[in-house]
Amino acid sequence: MAQDPSLDIELQPIGGDPLPLSELLTLFPMAAVVLDPYTHESSWLLDTARRILNEFRDADVRVAYLVTGTDSDGAARFLGPLADEILGLADPDRSLVRSLGLDTLPALVAIRQDGHLLGAAEGWDPVAWRGVVDELVALTAWSRPEIPAAGDPAPYAGTSALG
């Protein structure tokens, strides 16, 4: 079951120095799509993740791709040009994934500025993802993206979050 993460965990922004999660939450809550670059299941969701995260780019939400099991260079290779649009973070040893208690990837997580987990959805379950997005919408008074939308993949369970 998903839980509040440790704010001391360091993540590696693509092209930047490692930062503790607490510093990524100083101004805004975070919405992150958590991906495993070694599975097809995560790559199938890149376009959907981009669409959902782009909806919140202008809201008071820090949006990010969180790529697990690799360093920032590996995350940049996996995300390709998507890393130029939205913050890409690497969780090389999956410490944030473990701290959050995630079992399955891809996942969508929303973390408030105080570190409280606002919501988490594991696998590609559009109804569950919509629930997390609805929590963000309520928190920010922003518009909600359509989930699922035309072109999104069919729902699927995902793969083990711990590789």
N, C-alpha and C positions, 0 to 999 in steps of 0.2 A: 504494500500500500504506500502511495506517495506521501511524503512528509516534508516539513520545513527543512531546508538545507543548511549546512554550516556556512556561515558568511566568510569564513577564513580561507575557503578553498580558492586556489589560484587558477585562473583561466588564462589562456594565451590568445590575445587578439591577433588576428592576421596582421603582420607588419608592425606589431607593437610589443611592448614589454608585458610580462605577466602581471595580472591584477587580481586582487582578492575580489570575490563576488560582492562584498560590501561596497567596494568602490564603483562597481557597475550599477549599483542601486541608489546612488546618492541623490540623484535628481528625479528619477522616474522609476516606476515598476518595470519589470522586464518580461517580455514575451519571447520565448525561444523555442524554435523547432529543433529538437535533439535528433541527430542523425548518426548512423553508423556507416562510414564510407566503404566498408567492406561487404555490404549487403545490397542486393538489388532492391530490396524493399524500401530502403531509404532513398535511393536514387529515383525511384518511381514517384516520389512525393515532392521532388524539388520544385516543380512548377506550381503545385498547389501551395507549398510553403511560401514561395515567393509572393504569390497573390495575397495570401492571408497576412503575411508580415508587412507587405506594402500598404495594406489598408490602414495599418497603425503607425506608419512612419511619421505622419504629421500630427499624431495624437501625442499625449504626454506619456508615451510608452517607449522604452528602449527595446528595439526589436533586434533579434540576432538568430543566426544559425549557430548551433552548438554541435560541433563535429567531434565525436568521441574516438578514442583509441589511436590518435595520431597527433603530431605536433602541428604548429600553425602552418608550416609549409605543406604538409599533407592535407590540411583543411583547405588551404588555398587551391591546391590541385583538384580536390574533390568538388569544390564549389565553382571553380572556374570563374567566369565573368560575374556570377551572382555575388561573389565576395566584394565586387566594386560597388554594389548597390546597397547592401545591408551588412551590418557588422558580422564578421565571422569570428567565432571563438573556438579554440581547441581545448578539449578536455582529455589530454593524452592518456592518463591513467584511469579515466572514468570515475574520478573521485566525486565529481558533482553528481553524476548519474547514481552512484552508490548512496551518496548523502541524501538525495531526493527519494531514494527507495524505488527507482524505476526498474521494472522487470522487462519491458518490451520497448523496442524502437522500431520505427520513428515514434516520437512523442512530441506533444505540445505542452509546455509548462508556462505558467504565469506566476511570477514572484513579486510580491509587494515590496516597497522600499524598506520596510522593517524586517524583511527576510521571510515573512510568512508566505507559505505557498497558497496562492489564490486558487489555483486549479491545475490539474494535470490530466492529460488524455494519452493513453498508450496505444501503439499500433495505429493503423489508419481506420479509425472509427469516427465517421463524420458527425454522428450525433454527440459523441463525447467531446470532440474538438469544438463543436458548436457551443457546448456547455462552458468550456474554458473561455472561449471568445465572448460569450454572453457575460461572464464575470468581468472581463476587461472592459466591455462596453458599459456595464453598470458603474465601474470604477471611474472611467474616463469621460462618460457621456459622449462617446464617439459612435460612428455608424458601424454596423456589423456587416462583415463580408458574407456573401452567400456560401454556405457550406452544406452539402457539397455543391459544386458548380459544374457546369458543362465542361467536359474535358478532364475532370478529376478521375483518378483511378477508382475502381470498385473497392469497397472496404476489404481490408485484409488484416490479419493478426499481427504481423511484424515478426521480428526476430529477437533473440535474447539481448538484453541491454548490456550484458557483461561480456559479450563476445564469444 
